[in-house]
Amino acid sequence: MIVQHRISLQQDLYAKASDPVVFKRRMRMLSQLALYESQIYQKIYNFCTDDVNDYALTMQWIMQELYHVTDRNG
C-alpha cells in the first residue's frame, strides 16, 4: 500500500513539477512517507501480542496514518 501512495505522489510530482509550491509539497510528502515507512517497519518488528484482533486494529491504524501522511488537501 505504501508503494502505491509513493508512486501516486511521484506521478503527481512529475506532472506538476512546474508549480514550485506543489513541487515542494510533494517532495515533503515523499520525505514524510519514507520516514513513516521506516517507523512502521520498526513498529512491526517490535510488535508483540497473543491476540489476533490486535493485528486487525494495528492495520487499521497504519492505513489511517498513511492517508494522513499522503493527504493532498492540506
C-alpha positions in Angstrom: 0.0 0.0 0.0 2.8 2.4 0.8 4.3 1.7 -2.7 1.0 2.7 -4.3 1.0 6.0 -2.4 4.7 6.7 -3.3 4.0 6.0 -7.0 1.0 8.3 -6.9 2.9 11.1 -5.3 5.8 10.7 -7.7 3.5 10.8 -10.7 1.8 13.9 -9.3 5.3 15.5 -8.6 6.3 14.9 -12.2 3.0 16.1 -13.7 3.1 19.4 -11.7 6.8 20.0 -11.4 6.5 23.4 -13.0 4.5 24.7 -9.9 7.0 25.3 -7.2 4.5 25.1 -4.4 3.1 21.8 -5.5 6.7 20.5 -6.1 7.8 21.4 -2.6 4.6 19.8 -1.1 5.0 16.6 -3.0 8.7 16.4 -2.0 7.8 16.9 1.6 5.1 14.2 1.4 7.5 11.8 -0.2 10.1 12.5 2.6 7.4 12.1 5.3 6.2 8.9 3.6 9.8 7.4 3.6 10.2 8.3 7.3 6.8 6.8 8.1 7.6 3.6 6.3 10.8 3.2 8.3 8.8 3.8 11.5 6.2 1.2 10.5 8.9 -1.4 9.9 10.3 -0.7 13.4 6.9 -1.0 15.0 6.1 -4.2 13.2 9.5 -5.6 14.3 8.8 -4.7 17.9 5.1 -5.7 17.9 4.2 -8.5 20.4 0.7 -9.8 21.1 -1.2 -13.1 21.5 -4.5 -11.6 20.3 -5.2 -11.8 16.6 -7.6 -8.8 16.9 -4.6 -6.6 17.7 -3.3 -7.2 14.2 -6.5 -6.0 12.6 -6.6 -2.9 14.8 -3.0 -2.2 14.1 -3.6 -2.4 10.3 -6.5 0.0 10.6 -4.3 2.4 12.5 -1.5 2.1 9.9 -3.9 2.7 7.0 -5.3 5.8 8.7 -1.9 7.2 9.4 -0.8 6.5 5.8 -3.7 8.5 4.5 -2.9 11.4 6.8 0.7 11.4 5.6 -0.3 11.5 1.9 -3.4 13.7 2.1 -3.2 16.2 -0.7 -6.0 18.5 0.7 -3.7 20.4 3.1 
